[in-house]
Amino acid sequence: MSFTTRIQCREEVALVCAAGLMDTASEEALADCAAVLSFAAVRSAIFDLHEVRGVDAHGLLLLLDLHRRLEDQGQRVVVTGWQEQPQQFIAALARAPLAGAPIAFLYQTPGFRSLLSLRARELVWEPLKPMLGAES
């Protein structure tokens, strides 16, 4: 299933409904979403992930980058609807027992997003080290 986004704007709020697998292939859809939200006259963006069945490190990094860029432009960003696999992936990435912890709440915390970004970059970087001749 390919990754798609639908954007609905009402007054100063944008609702972004995402569906599919959020991975490297979702980059174009998220870039298009960023472009629309950058030029829309909205103060808040709500990302509904109810139909996102899976997330990998690349997809999470794309979402984190989009979140950061929108906040840098002064928009408030809320991400909701985390499904089981993305929640489990984030818990594993955070290397912390998050059973029962509300991922949506933790994700809204800038420090937690920074931790996720760091750990996701480690996942992406590690397999590339031998090919690039980098030391561990």
Helices and strands as residue ranges (DSSP letters): E 4-10, E 13-22, G 24-26, H 27-39, E 44-55, H 57-72, E 76-80, H 84-94, H 103-107, H 110-125, G 126-128, H 129-132
